[in-house]
Every structure is written in C-alpha cells, then in structure tokens.
C-alpha cells in the first residue's frame, strides 16, 4: 500500500513541474467551465440532450458531464465498460451539491478529475524521461513540455472526455514497466490485473497495452499457464462478461423502449401515408392503397437517403471493410496519406485555423490543410516535419532498447486500429492522448545518444525547444481565441 502512495508523491525535483502544470491545466479547465457554466449549471430533466446539443469543442463527447449529473451508463458499455462506475462517487458528490445549492457542478467536478489525470500524466512522463531513459533533468522538462504542447493532448487536458484518463493509465503503465525493466524484474500478476482493470475499464482496447507491457517485462514467463489464466484470460472474460451484464441491465431496456417509440411513430407515419393514398386515388381498394402507400414510402426513403448523403457526417465517413457489429466501423476508402499529414500528425499536433475545433460530424471537412498563402502555414508544416524527423531518428538511435519498443508497441497497436483498419480514422486526432506521447519518448533516445556530441546535442535541443514553444503558443492562442 505504501508503494502505491509513493507513486503519487511529488518529489523535490518535480515540484516546479507540478506547480506550473497544475496552473496551466487549471487555466485550461477554467476556460471550459467559463464557456459552459451559465448553460450547464442549471438542473435539467434531460442532461444528455442538453450537453450533447451545446458542447462543441472539436468532436469530444461531454458524456462525463451527463454521468456526473445523473448517474447512468451513458458511455458505450463495450468500449468503456467500467468508466461509468469509476464516475459513480463523483456523481453522488454532485447530487449532494445539487441538493444544497440547486446548481449542477458537473463541469467543475469533471475539471478537477481532468486536472488530476493531466497533472500525473505529466509527472509520469517526466519520470519516464528522467528515471527510465535517463536523460538530463533539463531535457526531461523540455520533452514533457513538448508532449503537452501538442494540440490534442492539450485539449484532452481540458475537455470532459475520457482521453486524458486513458493517458494517465497508459503513462502509469509505461512508467511502472520501465521501472521493472530497470530493476531487472517484471510486472507481477496482481499489478497486471490492477493495471488492466484500470486501463481497460476506461477504454477497452487500451487494456491490450497492459498485456504488451507485461509481455515485454515478463518475456517467456508471460506464457506460464498460471499467469495466462489468472492475469490475462480471466480478467478479459470477467470484464467482457461485466460489459454484457451492463448492457443487458442498463442499455437493452432503454433500447427496447426507444424501438417501441420508433415503431409507434413508424406505424403512425405509415397510416398517414395510407390515408394520403386513399385520398389520392379516391378508392377503398386495399390492394391499390397498399401499393401506392409502399410506392410513396419508398420514394420518401430514397429522398432521405439522398439528403443524408449530402450531409457532412456522411461525406466524412468512408466505406467499411465489411458489414457487422464491429466491422461496420472500419474504413477502407479514406486516404491514409492525407489523414497522416493533416490529421494524425497535423491537427493532432498543431490546430488548423480554418474550421478551428470544428467537428467532422457537424461542420468540419475531414481534410483541412494549413494556409500556405502566408508564412505561418509553412511554419506549421515545417514544425510537423521537425517532430517526425526527430521521432524517426530517435527510434533508430534507441532501436536496441526494450523500453522504447514497449512504448512503440502502444503506438503500433493504435496505428493498426486507426490507420490500418480505419476505426475512427475520420477523427483520429481525437485519440491523440492515446499515442502521441510516444513521439517524445523516442526523441528522448536521440538526446541520450547525442550526449557526448556537444554540437549535435545543442542543435537537437534547440530544434526541440523551438518546436515546443511554437506548438504551445500556436495551440494555446487558438484555443483561447475559440473559447473567448
């Protein structure tokens, strides 16, 4: 128990990082609360409609506001099987505050959760740079700043979505794995189970990364039957079974009720069309009426299909690889090169001024390019190129380091899902907090490799520092401009 609390103890050389980070994250969250307090502090009979209708920061979901306002499993129970239950204590606190004040404090409580997760994500990253990769303290600070200067990591630290919570769990997993590798030990059974429950409970696919970390630290011992059974197979079965129970208990009854309402509206709509058919042909011939009713409904369905295909959310969605419960979310037609250049390594790192923080399901094209009619657009592309180049050289320099490949396995898994299969590819930058922090980890190995080469070391430090400052200033000024 003592070792658990030691992980969260702020060390002497981390105090300035903690203070400055807490101030920046508090400022960012203050802006979010300020934007929406007047509308979201009121009590409501339909929080889902209130928050989803009015919350507009890129494509982030405000479901945490909903869950903390009136506890329910509002998240997708298969993607976030335990997240609603993690939020339960905060929902009870909010209910107490609602009773005492008549105001909804969901925005404030969520901001505190986000600040905590962002702060410790920064601290765990700092420790990874300093204690695991062993770069100098100054460079550890620089790389931490670079990580949080990236647009959608910065945004994840100020919105009521789950991504900063996932980053907290993932950086904790990497830090603990790195410590084990440094000590020549391995993640034990209970550590693996606890990390899996935390990480997969927040976002199920990220739970696989815990097993990747366990595989790296345990190596052959990962395949011992007792560990495979108790630390891998059993937790997976339990969390999937829990998700199924959660669906049957909380989701299915509401789906049935919605289906019944939809069926009733459809019957009323059909009867209205049927009456129009009777009036049109002036006949009570049931066969003729039904034939005309079917023809009118088909015509209206085709018109709706054409209208829907003109809407932006449809234009921004590619064709799936196959049909099915999960494969329908894949995408085989969207250009991977354009997405990589403008979304994955573009929007994820530096915001585009055009369609600033727009939503691809509402008002933003899938591909937005930096404005090269002025020099700022060229600087955007240059900064992106610098980060990618430093990352690639860092991977090469650290190619023999097992910890680097632990972090890289996290990135590769996400790229296989998003860029390979196309899951969420039209909003890939939204998931930046799941993987972009791997880029500075690789760059840290470049710093480590160049320590003995003073000129090269200073050149890389300068390039990294200038890029971090540019990204931070560019992103935060755009975010402030949007919020105000």
N, C-alpha and C positions, 0 to 999 in steps of 0.2 A: 504493500500500500504506500509506503514511504517513497519508493522509486517512482510510483505513478505521479505523486505530487511533485517530486523533484523535476519531472519533465516540464512542468508548468511554472517552475520557479524562475523568475527573471534574474539572470546572472549579472555581475557587475559590468562586464563589457557589453551587455545587451541593453542597459538602461536607457541610453540615448536613443537607440533604435526603437525601443518600446515606447518611449515618450513621444518621439516625433511621429512614429507610425500611428499611435493612438490619436494624436491630434489631427493628422491628415484624414484618417478613417472617420473620425468623429465629424470633421468638417464635411466630408462627402455625404455622410448619412444625414447630417443636419439639412443639407440641401434637399435630399429626397423627402425627408419628413416635412420640411418647409413647403415643398411643392404641393404636397397632397394632404396636409393636416386639415385644412378647412373643409375638405370634402370627405375625408376618410375618418375623421374623429366622431362623426355622427353615428348613432345607433341605427341599424337597418334590419329589415326583415329578409333581405336577400343580399348577403355580402358578396357572393360570387359575381352577381351581375354588377354590383357597384364597383368592385375592384377591377374586374376584367374590362369593363367598359371604359374606365377613366385612366387606368395606369398605362402609361405609354413611354417606356424607355426601351428602345430597340424592341427585341422580341422576348424580353424577360417576362416571366409569369409572376403575378402577385399572389399566388395561391397561399403562401405563408401568412399573408395578412388575413386571408379567409379562414384558415385553420385556427389561427390565434384569436380571431374574433368570435367564432362559433365552432367549437371543435368538431371536426369531421374528417374523413379520409378523402380530402379534396384532390390530393395528388393521385397520379396514376399508380395504382397499388402494385403493379408488376414492375414498374421502373423504380419506384421509391417505396418499398414495402414497409419500412419502419419509420419513415420520416414524420408522418402524422403523429405517431406515438412519441417520438422524440420531442415534438412540439406540445404535447399534452400539458406538462406543468406550466408552460408559458400561457397556454390558453386559460388555465384555471386562475393564474395571476391576473390576466386581463379581465376575466369575469368579475373578480373581486374589485378591480379598479373601476369597471363599468358600474357596478352596484354603488360604489362610494361616490363617484363623480358624474355619472351619466355621460361619460365620454369614452370613446374607443381608443385605447392606447396601443393597438396592434402595430402601428407604424413605429412607435418608439421602442417597444419591446423587441420587434424584429431588428431594428437598427442596433440595439445592444448585442443581440446574437451575432449579427454580421460583423460588428466591430471586434468582438472576441475572436471569431474564427479568422478574420483577416489579420489581426494582430499576431496570433500564434502561427498562422501560415508564414508570416514574415520572419518570425523568430526561428521556426523550424528550418526555413530556407537558409537563414543566416548561419545556423549551426551546421547545416549540410556543407555550406561553402567553407566554413572555418574549421570545423572539427572532423569532418569526414574527408573532404577533398584537400583540406589543409592549406588553403590559400591564406594570404595575409589578411589581417582584420580590415584594413582599408579596402581591399578588393572584395571582401565578403560584404561590406556595406554597399559598395558600388553595384555588385551583382544583385543584391536584394532590391536596391532602388530600381535597377533595370527591369527586374521581374514585375514590380508593381507600377512601373511607368507604362506598361503595355495596356492598351486601351480596355480590353475586355476583362483583364484581371482587375484593373482599377474599377471598372463598372461593376464587376461581380462583388466588390467590396462596398457597394452602396445600394444594392437592389434586393428586394425580398424574394430572391430565387435561391435554389439550393447549391449553386455552383461554388460559392466561397466555402460552404460547409464541406463540400466534396474536396476542395483544395486543402482544407485543414486536415481532413482524414488522410489524404494522399501524401502530403508533406510529412505528416506524423509517421506514416508507414515507411516512407523513404528514410527518414531520419533514424528510426529505430533499426531498420535493416542495415543502414550504414554503420551504426554503432556495433551491431553484431559482426559485420564483416571486419571492422577494425579490430575487434577483440578476438576474432577467430572463432566466434560462437555462431548460433543460429536462432532464428525465431522458434520458440517452443510451441507446443500445442495450444496452450491457453492464450498466448499472445496472438497467435494466428487466428484463433476463433474470435477473440475480442475485436481485433482489427477488422476482420471480415464482417462481423455483425455491424460495427460502426460504419464501415465504408459501403458495404452492400445495402445496408439499411437506408442510407441516404440516397444512393444511386446504384442499382443492382449490378450493372456492367462493370463498375469500378471495383466491385468485390473481387473480380478476377485478378486485379492488380496485386491484391494482397497475396494471392496464391503464387503469382510470379515472384514476388519478393521472398516468400517462403521457399520457393524452389531454388532461388539464387543462393540464399543463405544456408539452406539445408543440403542442397545438391542431392546426392544419392539417398540420403535419409528422408527426403521428401516422399519417396516411393515406399517407405516402410508401411506395411499393411495397417498398423495401428494408427499412424498419423493420417494416412489417406482416408481411412474410415471415419475417424473421430474429428479430424480437423478440416477435412475437405468435403467428403461425401455427405456426412451427417449434417453439418451446418447448411450446405446447399439445399439438401432435402427439406430441412426444417424451415429455412427462410422462404423457399418456394411454397411449401405447404401452408405457411403462415399467410403468404400473399393470396393463395387460393381461398383460405378461410376468410381473409379480409374482404376479398371480392364478393364471396357469397353472402357475407354478413352485412356489409355496408353498401356495396356498389350494385349488386344484382337487384335488390328490391327497388332501388331508385330507377334503374334502367327499365325494369318491368313497368313501373308507374309511368315513366316517360313514354315508353312504347304504347301503353294503353291510351295516353292522351293523344299521341300521334295518330294511332289507329282511329280514334274517335274523330279527330279533325279530318282525317282522310275520308271517313265514311260521310261526314257532313259535306265535304268538298265534292265527293262523287255524287251525292244526292242533289247538290246544287247544279252540277253539270247535267245530271239526268233530267232535271226539271227544265233546264235550258233547251235540252234536246227535244223534249216533249213540245215545248212552246214553239220550237223552230219548225218541226215537221208537222205539227198540228195533228198528231196521231197518238193513239194509246197502244199501238202495236209494240209489244215489249221487245221483240227481236230487233226491230228497226231502231227503237230508242236506245237499246243497249249498244248496238253497232255504232250509232252516232256518238254516244257517250264515250265509248272506247276511242273513237277517232279523235274527238276533241281533247281527251286526256293525253293521248299520245302526242298530239300537236303541241299542247302546252308543255309537256315534258321535254320535247325537243327544243322548244324556245328557251326553257330554263337551262337546259344543257349548254346551249349556245351562249346564253348570258353568263353562266358560271365560268365558261372557258375564256371569257373576256376579262374576268376579274383577276386582279394581280396575284392573289394567293394561288390561283390555278396556273397562271403563267410562270410562276416561280417554282413550280413543282414538276420534276422530271418524271419520266415513265419508270415504274418499278420493274425490278428484275423478274418478279413473279408475283402472283396473287396469293394471299394468305394472311393469317393473323399478324405475322411479323414481317414477312417479305414485302407486303404492300407498302411498307415504309422505306424500302430501298429505292435507289435511283441509279439508272444506267445511262441516262442521256445528258445530264448536266456536264458541261465542260470542266474537267478536273484542272486544267491549266489555269483557266480564268478564276476558278474558285481558289486555287492555291495562291495566285498572285494578288487578287483583290480582296479575298475574304479570310482565308486561313492565315496568311502572313501579311495581309493588308489591313483590313478592318480590325482584325484581332489585335494588332499591334498599334496601329495609328488610325484614328477615326477619319472617315471621309466627310468633308464639309458639305458636299451635296447629299441630300436626304439624311442629314445628320440624325443619328439614332432612330432612324425610321425602322419600320417593321416590314419584313418581306411578305407577311400575311395581311398587311394593311395598305402600306403606301410607299414601299421601297423596292426598286428593281433588285433582282438577285445580284447582278454585277454592277457595281459603281466604281468608276475609275477616278484617280486623283486628277485634279485640274492642272494639266501641264501648260495651260496658257500663261501661267506665271511661274516664277522660280520655286514657289512653295511646293507645287506638285512634284517637281524634280527632286526636291529635298526629301519628300515622302518616299519616293521610290529608292532614292539613294540610301536612306536610313534603313529601309527594309532590306536592301542588298547587303548592307554592312552587317546587320544582325544575322542574316542567313550565312554569310561568308564566315563570320566568327564562329557560328554554331558548327558549320561543316568542318572547319579546321580543328575546332575543339574536339569533335567526335574522332577525327583522325589521331590527334595527339593523345587522346585518352582511350584509344581503341582496345588497349590491353587491360583496362581497369574494369573489374567486375561490377563495381558500383555504378559506373556510367551506363553499363548495359542493363542494370536493374532499372534505372530511370528511363533509358531508351525503350525498354520493353513496354513501359506505360504509354509512351508516345506512339510506338508502333501499333499497339493494340487499338488505340483511338483512331489512328490513320487507316487501319484496316476496316474499321466500322464505318467511319465517316467518308473517307476518300475512296476506299475500295468498294464497299457495298452501297455507300451513299446514304446511310442512316443520318438524317438531319443535315445533309450537305448544304441545303439552302440556308441554313442558319448555323453553319459550322463555327463561326466566330463566337457565337453564344457560349459554346463549350470550352472557350479558351482557358479558363481556370483549371480545366482537367489536364492540360498538357503543355501549355506554353512555358511554364516554369522549367521544363526540361531543357529549353534552349540556353538559359543562363547557367544551368548545371554543366552542360557541355562546354560552354565558354570558360567556366572555371578551370577546366583541364587545360585549356590553352594558356591561361595565366600561370598555372602550375608548371607547364612545360617550358615557359619562357623566363622563369625566374632568374636564371643565370645569364640571360641575354638582355642586358640593360636597355639598349636602344629599342629592340623589338618589344620588350615588355612595356616600355613607356609609350610606344606607338599604339599598342593594343589597348592599354589603359586609357589613353586619350580618346581613341575611337569609341571605346565602350562608354566612357563618361559623357562625351558629347552627344552620343546617340541616346543615352538615358535621359539627359537633360532635355534634349529636343522632344523626345516622346512624352516626357512628363509635362512639359509646358504646353505642347501641342494638344494633348488629350485633355488636360485639366481645364485649359481655357475654353475648349469646345464644349466640355461638359458643363462648365459654369454658364456659358452662353446659352446652352439649351435649357438649363434649369431656371435661369432668370428670364 
